[in-house]
Amino acid sequence: MPFEYISTDEAIAADGLRMVVVGNVPSPWGEAAKGIFHVKNTSWKAVRLEYDNPKFDAWAKQQTGPVAINNDDAPLAGWREILEFAEQIAPEPSLIASQTDAMFDLCEELVGENGLGWARRLQLVEAGLTGKGGFLEPVAKYIGDKYGYTSEAGAAASARVHELLGQIADRLKAQKALGSPYLLGQSLSAADIYLATVLALLSPLPEAQCDMKATTRAAFSTLDEATKAALDPIILAHRDFIYETHLELPLSL
């Protein structure tokens, strides 16, 4: 669903749903929130971070994902808070009704702490700091400091990425055998949206569908042989199906 960017001052004065997002980067957490509101046909206004605006809450700048604010309610941060809010204001179509506990567990494995997105981010930091692609070194240092990078965490990140990709591929194959193109049951859930968006960190959508800086694309596209092998084609096919069937293309960054 189309959205418009407004300034921080406009956001402060506005009513309705506003969401602070990172501009020009297909952040999995922000793109998933956009996708959830699109599926639910919920209108919202996008706010780009303005670090030099003293009126903007300093804490919001420190969040690791999107921040949603509805009317004068308290800000919502974190994938689960935003998803549950979206379900509350627009119950249909539900993105959590089928196998709810399993769905939340799967989302945690995709976008929670030490989930696929988290581990992949540390893997790209490790690559950047060791001259093997990934984030440019200044970016790698900044992101590493923000998300708790250590040499031990960096070394463990690849194994975690490979483990989770293997589990996802196995799940998709089992679901396909049952005649379902979705991660859970026979219908779309938030887990499908989170998987589709988190794959931007491993295999960005083509330029025509996702226009981003060349340096960002190069960083996200860094794949060593083991990670490339773990990224089963069925996972990317699922990503393409979800975007073509349920989400919007090209992305609006």
C-alpha positions in Angstrom: 0.0 0.0 0.0 1.5 3.4 -1.0 2.9 5.6 1.8 4.3 9.1 2.0 7.4 10.4 3.7 6.9 13.3 6.1 9.3 15.3 8.2 9.8 14.8 11.9 7.9 18.1 12.6 5.0 16.9 10.5 5.0 13.6 12.2 4.9 15.2 15.7 1.8 17.3 14.6 0.0 14.5 12.8 -2.6 12.0 13.9 -3.0 8.5 12.7 -0.3 5.9 12.2 3.3 7.0 11.6 6.3 4.8 11.4 10.0 5.7 11.7 12.0 3.7 9.1 15.5 3.6 7.7 15.5 5.2 4.2 17.3 3.8 1.2 18.1 0.4 2.7 15.8 -2.7 2.5 16.1 -3.3 6.3 14.3 -6.7 6.9 12.5 -5.4 10.0 11.2 -2.2 8.4 10.3 -3.9 5.1 8.4 -6.6 7.0 6.4 -3.9 9.0 5.6 -2.2 5.7 4.5 -5.6 4.3 2.3 -6.4 7.2 0.5 -3.0 6.9 0.1 -3.6 3.2 -1.5 -7.0 3.6 -3.9 -5.5 6.1 -4.6 -2.5 3.9 -3.6 -0.1 6.7 -2.6 3.4 5.8 0.4 5.0 7.5 3.0 7.8 7.0 6.7 7.2 6.9 9.2 9.2 8.9 12.9 9.2 8.0 15.3 9.6 10.9 16.4 13.3 11.3 19.3 13.2 13.8 19.7 16.9 13.8 16.1 17.6 14.9 16.0 18.3 18.6 12.3 17.6 18.8 12.8 13.9 17.8 13.0 11.5 20.8 16.6 10.5 21.2 15.6 7.0 22.2 13.9 6.4 18.9 17.2 6.9 17.1 18.7 4.0 19.0 16.1 1.5 18.1 17.2 -1.6 16.0 14.1 -1.6 13.8 11.1 0.5 12.9 9.2 2.5 15.5 5.4 2.8 15.0 3.3 5.6 16.7 -0.5 5.6 16.5 -2.1 8.9 17.4 -0.9 9.9 20.9 -0.2 6.3 22.0 3.1 5.1 23.3 5.6 4.3 20.5 5.9 0.6 19.5 9.3 -0.9 18.7 10.1 -4.5 18.1 8.7 -6.9 15.5 6.3 -8.6 17.8 4.8 -5.4 19.2 4.2 -4.0 15.7 2.7 -7.3 14.5 0.3 -7.6 17.5 -0.7 -3.9 17.0 -1.4 -4.5 13.3 -3.6 -7.6 14.3 -5.5 -5.5 16.8 -6.4 -2.6 14.4 -7.0 -4.9 11.4 -7.9 -8.4 12.5 -8.4 -9.6 9.0 -6.6 -11.1 7.2 -4.9 -12.6 10.3 -1.2 -13.2 10.1 -1.0 -15.1 13.4 -4.2 -17.1 13.7 -2.8 -20.4 12.3 -0.5 -22.3 14.6 0.1 -19.1 16.7 2.8 -20.4 19.0 4.7 -22.1 16.3 4.4 -18.9 14.2 5.9 -16.7 16.9 8.7 -19.2 17.5 9.5 -19.2 13.9 9.5 -15.4 13.6 11.9 -15.3 16.6 14.2 -17.6 14.7 14.0 -15.3 11.7 14.2 -11.8 13.1 14.7 -12.1 16.9 18.0 -11.8 18.8 20.4 -14.4 17.4 17.9 -15.2 14.7 18.7 -15.4 11.0 18.8 -11.6 10.4 20.8 -11.0 13.6 23.4 -13.7 12.8 23.7 -12.7 9.1 24.3 -9.1 10.2 27.2 -10.2 12.4 28.4 -12.4 9.6 28.6 -9.3 7.3 30.4 -7.4 10.1 32.9 -10.2 10.4 33.5 -10.3 6.6 34.0 -6.5 6.6 36.5 -6.5 9.4 38.5 -9.3 7.9 38.6 -8.1 4.3 36.2 -10.7 2.9 33.5 -8.5 1.6 30.5 -7.6 3.7 30.1 -4.2 5.1 32.7 -1.5 4.4 35.0 -1.4 7.4 33.7 1.9 8.9 30.1 0.6 8.6 31.2 -2.8 10.0 32.7 -1.1 13.0 29.6 1.0 13.7 27.2 -1.9 13.2 29.4 -4.3 15.2 29.5 -1.8 18.2 25.7 -1.4 18.0 24.9 -5.1 17.9 27.4 -6.6 20.2 30.0 -7.9 17.8 33.0 -9.8 19.2 35.4 -12.0 17.5 33.7 -15.0 19.1 30.3 -13.8 18.0 31.6 -13.2 14.5 33.1 -16.6 14.3 29.9 -18.3 15.4 27.6 -16.2 13.1 28.2 -18.3 10.0 27.4 -21.6 11.7 24.2 -20.1 13.0 23.2 -18.7 9.5 23.9 -22.1 8.0 21.9 -23.9 10.7 18.8 -21.7 10.3 18.9 -21.8 6.5 19.0 -25.6 6.7 16.0 -25.7 9.0 14.0 -23.3 6.8 14.8 -25.3 3.7 13.7 -28.5 5.4 10.4 -26.8 6.5 9.6 -25.5 3.1 10.3 -28.9 1.5 8.0 -30.6 4.1 5.3 -28.0 3.4 5.6 -28.4 -0.3 5.1 -32.2 0.1 1.8 -31.3 1.9 0.8 -29.1 -1.0 1.5 -25.7 0.7 3.7 -22.9 -0.5 3.8 -21.3 3.0 6.0 -21.9 6.1 3.0 -22.8 8.3 -0.4 -24.3 7.4 -2.1 -23.4 4.1 -2.1 -19.6 4.3 0.1 -16.6 4.7 1.5 -15.8 8.1 3.9 -13.1 9.4 6.7 -15.7 9.3 6.4 -15.8 5.5 6.8 -12.0 5.3 9.7 -12.0 7.7 11.5 -14.7 5.7 11.0 -12.8 2.4 12.3 -9.6 3.8 15.3 -11.0 5.8 16.6 -12.6 2.6 17.6 -9.1 1.5 20.7 -9.6 3.6 21.6 -12.7 1.7 20.3 -12.2 -1.9 18.9 -8.8 -2.6 16.0 -8.5 -5.0 17.0 -7.3 -8.6 17.7 -3.7 -9.1 14.4 -3.1 -10.9 12.6 -4.3 -7.8 14.9 -2.9 -5.2 16.9 0.2 -6.0 19.6 0.6 -3.4 23.2 1.9 -3.2 25.8 -0.2 -5.0 27.9 -0.5 -1.9 24.9 -1.8 0.1 24.0 -4.3 -2.6 27.6 -5.5 -2.7 27.7 -5.9 1.0 24.4 -7.8 1.2 25.4 -10.0 -1.7 28.6 -11.3 0.0 28.3 -15.1 0.2 31.1 -17.5 1.0 30.8 -21.0 -0.4 29.3 -22.6 2.6 26.6 -19.9 2.9 25.9 -20.1 -0.8 25.4 -23.9 -0.4 23.1 -23.4 2.6 20.9 -21.0 0.7 18.7 -23.6 -1.0 16.9 -22.5 -4.1 13.6 -23.4 -2.5 14.2 -20.5 0.0 14.6 -17.9 -2.7 11.6 -19.3 -4.6 9.5 -18.8 -1.5 10.7 -15.2 -1.3 9.8 -14.6 -4.9 6.3 -16.2 -4.4 5.5 -14.1 -1.3 6.5 -10.8 -3.0 4.7 -11.6 -6.2 1.5 -12.9 -4.5 1.2 -10.8 -1.3 3.6 -7.8 -1.2 4.4 -4.8 -3.3 7.1 -4.4 -6.0 9.2 -2.5 -6.6 10.1 -1.7 -3.0 9.6 1.9 -1.8 12.7 2.8 0.2 
